[in-house]
Amino acid sequence: MTIASGKYAISRFKVSADEFTEAWSWVYGTWLPQSGYQPDDRPCFEIYPEEPAGGKFTVDICVPVKPL
């Protein structure tokens, strides 16, 4: 996948399989409104920098952003 250049907000979480929605909700519902940024038109994506361990996934949620 080719990722378009620009500014991204990246949040790292350690979550179980049923906590992904909560992590995405925190990024958009808590962090973003207080950040001084708004979502950009590029796609969001997830990065998994490690193999899952103990039922937990390490995930980087990447959201393209631009200033308000």
C-alpha positions as CSV (number, residue, x, y, z in Angstrom):
1,M,0.0,0.0,0.0
2,T,1.3,3.5,-0.8
3,I,0.5,6.0,1.9
4,A,0.0,9.6,0.9
5,S,2.3,12.1,2.4
6,G,1.0,14.5,5.0
7,K,0.4,14.8,8.8
8,Y,-1.0,11.8,10.6
9,A,-2.0,11.5,14.3
10,I,-0.8,8.1,15.5
11,S,-2.1,6.6,18.7
12,R,-0.7,3.3,20.0
13,F,-2.9,0.9,21.9
14,K,-2.7,-2.5,23.5
15,V,-6.1,-4.0,23.1
16,S,-8.0,-7.3,23.0
17,A,-10.0,-8.2,20.0
18,D,-13.2,-6.7,21.5
19,E,-11.6,-3.3,22.3
20,F,-10.7,-2.0,18.8
21,T,-14.0,0.0,18.5
22,E,-13.3,1.7,21.9
23,A,-9.8,2.7,20.8
24,W,-11.1,4.2,17.5
25,S,-13.8,6.0,19.5
26,W,-11.2,7.5,21.8
27,V,-9.2,8.8,18.9
28,Y,-12.2,10.5,17.2
29,G,-14.3,11.3,20.3
30,T,-11.8,12.4,22.9
31,W,-8.4,13.2,21.3
32,L,-9.4,14.8,18.0
33,P,-11.9,17.4,19.4
34,Q,-9.2,18.7,21.8
35,S,-6.3,18.5,19.4
36,G,-6.7,21.6,17.2
37,Y,-6.9,19.3,14.1
38,Q,-9.6,17.9,12.0
39,P,-9.6,14.7,9.9
40,D,-8.1,15.1,6.4
41,D,-9.5,13.3,3.3
42,R,-6.8,10.6,3.1
43,P,-7.6,7.1,4.4
44,C,-7.1,6.0,8.0
45,F,-5.2,2.8,8.6
46,E,-3.9,0.5,11.3
47,I,-0.3,-0.7,11.8
48,Y,0.5,-3.8,13.8
49,P,4.2,-3.4,14.9
50,E,4.2,-6.7,16.9
51,E,2.7,-10.1,16.9
52,P,-0.3,-10.4,19.3
53,A,0.7,-11.8,22.7
54,G,-1.4,-12.9,25.6
55,G,-4.7,-12.1,23.8
56,K,-3.6,-8.4,23.3
57,F,-2.8,-6.7,20.0
58,T,-0.5,-3.7,19.7
59,V,-2.0,-1.4,17.2
60,D,-1.1,2.1,15.9
61,I,-4.2,3.9,14.7
62,C,-3.2,6.4,12.1
63,V,-5.6,9.2,11.2
64,P,-4.7,11.8,8.6
65,V,-5.2,15.3,10.0
66,K,-5.1,19.0,9.0
67,P,-5.3,22.1,11.2
68,L,-8.8,23.5,12.0
